Amino acid sequence: MKDSGSVTGGRGMTVAPSPLNEVKLDLGIILAVGLLLLLLLVQGRAVDGLPLQFLLLSSYGLLGMIWIVVRVRRVVAKLEREREQLPDGPQ
């Protein structure tokens, strides 16, 4: 007998449907790769020199931020278009 007090109700690990799930996945990947990059830089295996390490990390962070902002704006714009196409229109 399954535990009825389970948070997931015995269905396994699931995520509620959301238009931003793809953006969440992108963010998780960006954070994981950023952590790996940080670990490589801290150990001194990627590049030498503190200014170059800072430039590399800050560039990666900035590009990751821009990517997430662009993705969120696309999803929100798509939701707005879908809302406008409804027969009742925006309320």
N, CA, C and O atoms as CSV, one atom per row, in Angstrom:
chain,resi,resn,atom,element,x,y,z
A,1,MET,N,N,0.837,-1.183,0.000
A,1,MET,CA,C,0.000,0.000,0.000
A,1,MET,C,C,0.883,1.248,0.000
A,1,MET,O,O,1.846,1.333,0.763
A,2,LYS,N,N,0.554,2.211,-0.855
A,2,LYS,CA,C,1.338,3.430,-0.953
A,2,LYS,C,C,0.992,4.364,0.191
A,2,LYS,O,O,-0.114,4.342,0.731
A,3,ASP,N,N,1.957,5.175,0.541
A,3,ASP,CA,C,1.768,6.141,1.603
A,3,ASP,C,C,0.831,7.248,1.116
A,3,ASP,O,O,1.155,7.969,0.173
A,4,SER,N,N,-0.311,7.376,1.751
A,4,SER,CA,C,-1.287,8.376,1.311
A,4,SER,C,C,-0.869,9.791,1.687
A,4,SER,O,O,-1.447,10.759,1.193
A,5,GLY,N,N,0.129,9.921,2.555
A,5,GLY,CA,C,0.599,11.250,2.945
A,5,GLY,C,C,1.681,11.783,2.026
A,5,GLY,O,O,2.301,12.801,2.333
A,6,SER,N,N,1.920,11.122,0.912
A,6,SER,CA,C,2.963,11.535,-0.013
A,6,SER,C,C,2.612,12.880,-0.648
A,6,SER,O,O,1.456,13.156,-0.971
A,7,VAL,N,N,3.622,13.686,-0.811
A,7,VAL,CA,C,3.422,15.006,-1.411
A,7,VAL,C,C,2.944,14.879,-2.856
A,7,VAL,O,O,2.097,15.652,-3.302
A,8,THR,N,N,3.479,13.915,-3.577
A,8,THR,CA,C,3.122,13.757,-4.986
A,8,THR,C,C,1.921,12.851,-5.183
A,8,THR,O,O,1.491,12.649,-6.318
A,9,GLY,N,N,1.379,12.312,-4.133
A,9,GLY,CA,C,0.205,11.467,-4.247
A,9,GLY,C,C,0.484,10.141,-4.921
A,9,GLY,O,O,-0.423,9.544,-5.501
A,10,GLY,N,N,1.720,9.666,-4.860
A,10,GLY,CA,C,2.069,8.387,-5.445
A,10,GLY,C,C,2.247,8.419,-6.954
A,10,GLY,O,O,2.383,7.359,-7.566
A,11,ARG,N,N,2.252,9.582,-7.572
A,11,ARG,CA,C,2.398,9.689,-9.023
A,11,ARG,C,C,3.844,9.854,-9.456
A,11,ARG,O,O,4.111,9.944,-10.654
A,12,GLY,N,N,4.754,9.894,-8.552
A,12,GLY,CA,C,6.145,10.155,-8.904
A,12,GLY,C,C,6.413,11.648,-8.926
A,12,GLY,O,O,5.556,12.451,-8.556
A,13,MET,N,N,7.591,12.006,-9.355
A,13,MET,CA,C,7.955,13.423,-9.410
A,13,MET,C,C,7.350,14.052,-10.658
A,13,MET,O,O,7.659,13.637,-11.775
A,14,THR,N,N,6.506,15.031,-10.477
A,14,THR,CA,C,5.890,15.727,-11.598
A,14,THR,C,C,5.994,17.221,-11.385
A,14,THR,O,O,6.199,17.692,-10.266
A,15,VAL,N,N,5.850,17.953,-12.461
A,15,VAL,CA,C,5.845,19.406,-12.422
A,15,VAL,C,C,4.517,19.866,-12.988
A,15,VAL,O,O,4.079,19.388,-14.034
A,16,ALA,N,N,3.882,20.792,-12.297
A,16,ALA,CA,C,2.614,21.315,-12.783
A,16,ALA,C,C,2.825,21.986,-14.135
A,16,ALA,O,O,3.836,22.660,-14.335
A,17,PRO,N,N,1.888,21.815,-15.067
A,17,PRO,CA,C,2.045,22.448,-16.375
A,17,PRO,C,C,2.110,23.970,-16.242
A,17,PRO,O,O,1.282,24.595,-15.579
A,18,SER,N,N,3.091,24.524,-16.876
A,18,SER,CA,C,3.278,25.968,-16.833
A,18,SER,C,C,3.917,26.391,-18.148
A,18,SER,O,O,4.753,25.665,-18.685
A,19,PRO,N,N,3.543,27.541,-18.671
A,19,PRO,CA,C,4.183,28.012,-19.901
A,19,PRO,C,C,5.666,28.336,-19.697
A,19,PRO,O,O,6.419,28.436,-20.666
A,20,LEU,N,N,6.083,28.497,-18.444
A,20,LEU,CA,C,7.472,28.859,-18.173
A,20,LEU,C,C,8.348,27.651,-17.840
A,20,LEU,O,O,9.496,27.836,-17.434
A,21,ASN,N,N,7.851,26.427,-17.996
A,21,ASN,CA,C,8.656,25.247,-17.681
A,21,ASN,C,C,9.913,25.173,-18.536
A,21,ASN,O,O,10.966,24.776,-18.040
A,22,GLU,N,N,9.828,25.545,-19.807
A,22,GLU,CA,C,11.014,25.533,-20.665
A,22,GLU,C,C,12.051,26.539,-20.184
A,22,GLU,O,O,13.252,26.281,-20.254
A,23,VAL,N,N,11.588,27.677,-19.700
A,23,VAL,CA,C,12.506,28.694,-19.187
A,23,VAL,C,C,13.159,28.194,-17.905
A,23,VAL,O,O,14.339,28.452,-17.668
A,24,LYS,N,N,12.402,27.481,-17.076
A,24,LYS,CA,C,12.971,26.909,-15.853
A,24,LYS,C,C,14.066,25.914,-16.185
A,24,LYS,O,O,15.097,25.875,-15.514
A,25,LEU,N,N,13.852,25.114,-17.211
A,25,LEU,CA,C,14.874,24.152,-17.635
A,25,LEU,C,C,16.117,24.885,-18.126
A,25,LEU,O,O,17.237,24.514,-17.774
A,26,ASP,N,N,15.926,25.918,-18.933
A,26,ASP,CA,C,17.067,26.713,-19.402
A,26,ASP,C,C,17.836,27.299,-18.224
A,26,ASP,O,O,19.067,27.266,-18.206
A,27,LEU,N,N,17.125,27.829,-17.254
A,27,LEU,CA,C,17.774,28.415,-16.087
A,27,LEU,C,C,18.562,27.367,-15.318
A,27,LEU,O,O,19.673,27.638,-14.864
A,28,GLY,N,N,18.003,26.182,-15.169
A,28,GLY,CA,C,18.718,25.110,-14.472
A,28,GLY,C,C,19.994,24.727,-15.191
A,28,GLY,O,O,21.025,24.506,-14.554
A,29,ILE,N,N,19.937,24.646,-16.515
A,29,ILE,CA,C,21.129,24.300,-17.293
A,29,ILE,C,C,22.172,25.402,-17.194
A,29,ILE,O,O,23.358,25.123,-17.021
A,30,ILE,N,N,21.736,26.650,-17.302
A,30,ILE,CA,C,22.667,27.779,-17.199
A,30,ILE,C,C,23.349,27.792,-15.835
A,30,ILE,O,O,24.554,28.024,-15.742
A,31,LEU,N,N,22.579,27.544,-14.776
A,31,LEU,CA,C,23.169,27.527,-13.437
A,31,LEU,C,C,24.144,26.367,-13.253
A,31,LEU,O,O,25.201,26.536,-12.644
A,32,ALA,N,N,23.797,25.198,-13.771
A,32,ALA,CA,C,24.682,24.038,-13.636
A,32,ALA,C,C,25.998,24.261,-14.385
A,32,ALA,O,O,27.073,23.974,-13.857
A,33,VAL,N,N,25.911,24.769,-15.603
A,33,VAL,CA,C,27.125,25.032,-16.376
A,33,VAL,C,C,27.937,26.156,-15.719
A,33,VAL,O,O,29.167,26.107,-15.701
A,34,GLY,N,N,27.252,27.155,-15.187
A,34,GLY,CA,C,27.945,28.237,-14.483
A,34,GLY,C,C,28.683,27.739,-13.255
A,34,GLY,O,O,29.793,28.187,-12.970
A,35,LEU,N,N,28.074,26.814,-12.525
A,35,LEU,CA,C,28.736,26.240,-11.356
A,35,LEU,C,C,29.980,25.452,-11.769
A,35,LEU,O,O,31.027,25.547,-11.128
A,36,LEU,N,N,29.854,24.671,-12.848
A,36,LEU,CA,C,31.026,23.948,-13.344
A,36,LEU,C,C,32.133,24.905,-13.789
A,36,LEU,O,O,33.312,24.672,-13.521
A,37,LEU,N,N,31.747,25.965,-14.460
A,37,LEU,CA,C,32.722,26.971,-14.890
A,37,LEU,C,C,33.398,27.604,-13.678
A,37,LEU,O,O,34.613,27.800,-13.673
A,38,LEU,N,N,32.621,27.918,-12.667
A,38,LEU,CA,C,33.176,28.503,-11.447
A,38,LEU,C,C,34.163,27.548,-10.787
A,38,LEU,O,O,35.235,27.966,-10.348
A,39,LEU,N,N,33.809,26.277,-10.716
A,39,LEU,CA,C,34.715,25.300,-10.107
A,39,LEU,C,C,36.013,25.178,-10.906
A,39,LEU,O,O,37.094,25.075,-10.325
A,40,LEU,N,N,35.909,25.190,-12.224
A,40,LEU,CA,C,37.116,25.132,-13.045
A,40,LEU,C,C,37.991,26.365,-12.846
A,40,LEU,O,O,39.218,26.270,-12.813
A,41,LEU,N,N,37.350,27.516,-12.714
A,41,LEU,CA,C,38.117,28.749,-12.534
A,41,LEU,C,C,38.764,28.808,-11.156
A,41,LEU,O,O,39.899,29.266,-11.022
A,42,VAL,N,N,38.055,28.349,-10.140
A,42,VAL,CA,C,38.605,28.382,-8.784
A,42,VAL,C,C,39.826,27.479,-8.686
A,42,VAL,O,O,40.791,27.811,-7.997
A,43,GLN,N,N,39.792,26.351,-9.365
A,43,GLN,CA,C,40.929,25.433,-9.343
A,43,GLN,C,C,42.060,25.902,-10.258
A,43,GLN,O,O,43.151,25.331,-10.232
A,44,GLY,N,N,41.815,26.919,-11.053
A,44,GLY,CA,C,42.847,27.453,-11.936
A,44,GLY,C,C,43.106,26.609,-13.164
A,44,GLY,O,O,44.173,26.709,-13.769
A,45,ARG,N,N,42.134,25.767,-13.549
A,45,ARG,CA,C,42.349,24.881,-14.700
A,45,ARG,C,C,41.898,25.500,-16.015
A,45,ARG,O,O,42.357,25.077,-17.076
A,46,ALA,N,N,41.019,26.483,-15.976
A,46,ALA,CA,C,40.504,27.067,-17.223
A,46,ALA,C,C,41.429,28.184,-17.720
A,46,ALA,O,O,41.954,28.113,-18.831
A,47,VAL,N,N,41.618,29.193,-16.908
A,47,VAL,CA,C,42.484,30.323,-17.277
A,47,VAL,C,C,43.230,30.791,-16.032
A,47,VAL,O,O,42.786,30.573,-14.905
A,48,ASP,N,N,44.352,31.428,-16.255
A,48,ASP,CA,C,45.118,32.015,-15.157
A,48,ASP,C,C,44.847,33.508,-15.116
A,48,ASP,O,O,44.531,34.120,-16.136
A,49,GLY,N,N,44.969,34.070,-13.970
A,49,GLY,CA,C,44.787,35.507,-13.818
A,49,GLY,C,C,43.388,35.856,-13.364
A,49,GLY,O,O,42.400,35.483,-13.996
A,50,LEU,N,N,43.320,36.569,-12.271
A,50,LEU,CA,C,42.037,36.944,-11.682
A,50,LEU,C,C,41.191,37.833,-12.595
A,50,LEU,O,O,39.987,37.601,-12.699
A,51,PRO,N,N,41.765,38.843,-13.263
A,51,PRO,CA,C,40.922,39.671,-14.143
A,51,PRO,C,C,40.276,38.875,-15.286
A,51,PRO,O,O,39.122,39.117,-15.640
A,52,LEU,N,N,41.021,37.934,-15.855
A,52,LEU,CA,C,40.479,37.128,-16.943
A,52,LEU,C,C,39.377,36.198,-16.435
A,52,LEU,O,O,38.377,35.983,-17.120
A,53,GLN,N,N,39.561,35.648,-15.234
A,53,GLN,CA,C,38.532,34.798,-14.637
A,53,GLN,C,C,37.260,35.604,-14.383
A,53,GLN,O,O,36.154,35.145,-14.668
A,54,PHE,N,N,37.432,36.808,-13.844
A,54,PHE,CA,C,36.279,37.670,-13.590
A,54,PHE,C,C,35.568,38.031,-14.892
A,54,PHE,O,O,34.339,38.023,-14.950
A,55,LEU,N,N,36.326,38.342,-15.922
A,55,LEU,CA,C,35.741,38.670,-17.218
A,55,LEU,C,C,34.961,37.486,-17.786
A,55,LEU,O,O,33.866,37.661,-18.320
A,56,LEU,N,N,35.513,36.298,-17.672
A,56,LEU,CA,C,34.850,35.102,-18.182
A,56,LEU,C,C,33.552,34.823,-17.426
A,56,LEU,O,O,32.518,34.561,-18.041
A,57,LEU,N,N,33.606,34.878,-16.103
A,57,LEU,CA,C,32.405,34.625,-15.305
A,57,LEU,C,C,31.345,35.692,-15.499
A,57,LEU,O,O,30.161,35.376,-15.622
A,58,SER,N,N,31.755,36.953,-15.526
A,58,SER,CA,C,30.767,38.022,-15.694
A,58,SER,C,C,30.150,37.987,-17.096
A,58,SER,O,O,28.963,38.273,-17.254
A,59,SER,N,N,30.941,37.642,-18.108
A,59,SER,CA,C,30.393,37.517,-19.461
A,59,SER,C,C,29.387,36.383,-19.537
A,59,SER,O,O,28.324,36.529,-20.141
A,60,TYR,N,N,29.716,35.253,-18.926
A,60,TYR,CA,C,28.797,34.121,-18.917
A,60,TYR,C,C,27.503,34.483,-18.177
A,60,TYR,O,O,26.410,34.148,-18.635
A,61,GLY,N,N,27.629,35.159,-17.046
A,61,GLY,CA,C,26.443,35.568,-16.291
A,61,GLY,C,C,25.572,36.545,-17.068
A,61,GLY,O,O,24.347,36.428,-17.065
A,62,LEU,N,N,26.199,37.500,-17.727
A,62,LEU,CA,C,25.455,38.476,-18.514
A,62,LEU,C,C,24.739,37.820,-19.688
A,62,LEU,O,O,23.569,38.105,-19.944
A,63,LEU,N,N,25.438,36.944,-20.398
A,63,LEU,CA,C,24.807,36.244,-21.519
A,63,LEU,C,C,23.672,35.338,-21.044
A,63,LEU,O,O,22.632,35.252,-21.697
A,64,GLY,N,N,23.868,34.665,-19.914
A,64,GLY,CA,C,22.805,33.834,-19.353
A,64,GLY,C,C,21.586,34.661,-18.967
A,64,GLY,O,O,20.450,34.248,-19.198
A,65,MET,N,N,21.826,35.829,-18.379
A,65,MET,CA,C,20.725,36.707,-17.990
A,65,MET,C,C,19.955,37.187,-19.218
A,65,MET,O,O,18.724,37.193,-19.223
A,66,ILE,N,N,20.682,37.587,-20.254
A,66,ILE,CA,C,20.028,38.057,-21.480
A,66,ILE,C,C,19.196,36.929,-22.097
A,66,ILE,O,O,18.078,37.162,-22.555
A,67,TRP,N,N,19.743,35.705,-22.108
A,67,TRP,CA,C,19.022,34.562,-22.667
A,67,TRP,C,C,17.714,34.327,-21.918
A,67,TRP,O,O,16.674,34.124,-22.544
A,68,ILE,N,N,17.752,34.350,-20.589
A,68,ILE,CA,C,16.546,34.107,-19.795
A,68,ILE,C,C,15.527,35.225,-20.014
A,68,ILE,O,O,14.335,34.950,-20.146
A,69,VAL,N,N,15.970,36.460,-20.054
A,69,VAL,CA,C,15.050,37.582,-20.274
A,69,VAL,C,C,14.380,37.458,-21.643
A,69,VAL,O,O,13.172,37.662,-21.762
A,70,VAL,N,N,15.151,37.128,-22.665
A,70,VAL,CA,C,14.580,36.979,-24.011
A,70,VAL,C,C,13.564,35.847,-24.035
A,70,VAL,O,O,12.484,35.998,-24.607
A,71,ARG,N,N,13.899,34.708,-23.418
A,71,ARG,CA,C,12.979,33.565,-23.391
A,71,ARG,C,C,11.679,33.910,-22.659
A,71,ARG,O,O,10.598,33.555,-23.127
A,72,VAL,N,N,11.773,34.595,-21.523
A,72,VAL,CA,C,10.572,34.963,-20.775
A,72,VAL,C,C,9.718,35.929,-21.590
A,72,VAL,O,O,8.494,35.797,-21.622
A,73,ARG,N,N,10.344,36.885,-22.241
A,73,ARG,CA,C,9.581,37.834,-23.056
A,73,ARG,C,C,8.865,37.136,-24.200
A,73,ARG,O,O,7.733,37.491,-24.529
A,74,ARG,N,N,9.514,36.138,-24.816
A,74,ARG,CA,C,8.864,35.377,-25.890
A,74,ARG,C,C,7.647,34.616,-25.366
A,74,ARG,O,O,6.587,34.619,-25.993
A,75,VAL,N,N,7.805,33.973,-24.225
A,75,VAL,CA,C,6.694,33.194,-23.660
A,75,VAL,C,C,5.534,34.111,-23.291
A,75,VAL,O,O,4.378,33.790,-23.567
A,76,VAL,N,N,5.831,35.242,-22.675
A,76,VAL,CA,C,4.776,36.179,-22.282
A,76,VAL,C,C,4.088,36.753,-23.513
A,76,VAL,O,O,2.867,36.904,-23.520
A,77,ALA,N,N,4.850,37.074,-24.553
A,77,ALA,CA,C,4.247,37.587,-25.789
A,77,ALA,C,C,3.345,36.540,-26.423
A,77,ALA,O,O,2.265,36.864,-26.918
A,78,LYS,N,N,3.782,35.286,-26.411
A,78,LYS,CA,C,2.962,34.210,-26.960
A,78,LYS,C,C,1.671,34.057,-26.165
A,78,LYS,O,O,0.607,33.858,-26.750
A,79,LEU,N,N,1.752,34.147,-24.843
A,79,LEU,CA,C,0.547,34.058,-24.009
A,79,LEU,C,C,-0.402,35.221,-24.283
A,79,LEU,O,O,-1.619,35.037,-24.312
A,80,GLU,N,N,0.144,36.401,-24.483
A,80,GLU,CA,C,-0.687,37.565,-24.794
A,80,GLU,C,C,-1.394,37.388,-26.134
A,80,GLU,O,O,-2.578,37.704,-26.257
A,81,ARG,N,N,-0.675,36.884,-27.142
A,81,ARG,CA,C,-1.303,36.642,-28.447
A,81,ARG,C,C,-2.423,35.618,-28.330
A,81,ARG,O,O,-3.493,35.787,-28.914
A,82,GLU,N,N,-2.172,34.558,-27.572
A,82,GLU,CA,C,-3.209,33.534,-27.386
A,82,GLU,C,C,-4.412,34.097,-26.634
A,82,GLU,O,O,-5.549,33.730,-26.930
A,83,ARG,N,N,-4.181,34.970,-25.680
A,83,ARG,CA,C,-5.270,35.570,-24.919
A,83,ARG,C,C,-6.106,36.494,-25.804
A,83,ARG,O,O,-7.329,36.548,-25.675
A,84,GLU,N,N,-5.441,37.217,-26.700
A,84,GLU,CA,C,-6.163,38.122,-27.592
A,84,GLU,C,C,-6.989,37.371,-28.618
A,84,GLU,O,O,-7.988,37.899,-29.106
A,85,GLN,N,N,-6.597,36.150,-28.955
A,85,GLN,CA,C,-7.327,35.366,-29.943
A,85,GLN,C,C,-8.544,34.661,-29.354
A,85,GLN,O,O,-9.340,34.088,-30.098
A,86,LEU,N,N,-8.703,34.692,-28.043
A,86,LEU,CA,C,-9.885,34.096,-27.434
A,86,LEU,C,C,-11.145,34.842,-27.881
A,86,LEU,O,O,-11.083,36.048,-28.124
A,87,PRO,N,N,-12.282,34.157,-27.994
A,87,PRO,CA,C,-13.508,34.813,-28.461
A,87,PRO,C,C,-13.951,35.985,-27.571
A,87,PRO,O,O,-14.495,36.970,-28.070
A,88,ASP,N,N,-13.720,35.879,-26.263
A,88,ASP,CA,C,-14.143,36.954,-25.356
A,88,ASP,C,C,-13.164,38.109,-25.352
A,88,ASP,O,O,-13.529,39.226,-24.985
A,89,GLY,N,N,-11.926,37.862,-25.753
A,89,GLY,CA,C,-10.919,38.909,-25.743
A,89,GLY,C,C,-10.453,39.158,-24.324
A,89,GLY,O,O,-10.967,38.537,-23.394
A,90,PRO,N,N,-9.491,40.051,-24.132
A,90,PRO,CA,C,-9.018,40.348,-22.783
A,90,PRO,C,C,-10.077,41.063,-21.978
A,90,PRO,O,O,-10.791,41.920,-22.498
A,91,GLN,N,N,-10.177,40.721,-20.740
A,91,GLN,CA,C,-11.183,41.323,-19.859
A,91,GLN,C,C,-10.555,42.304,-18.920
A,91,GLN,O,O,-11.249,42.909,-18.103
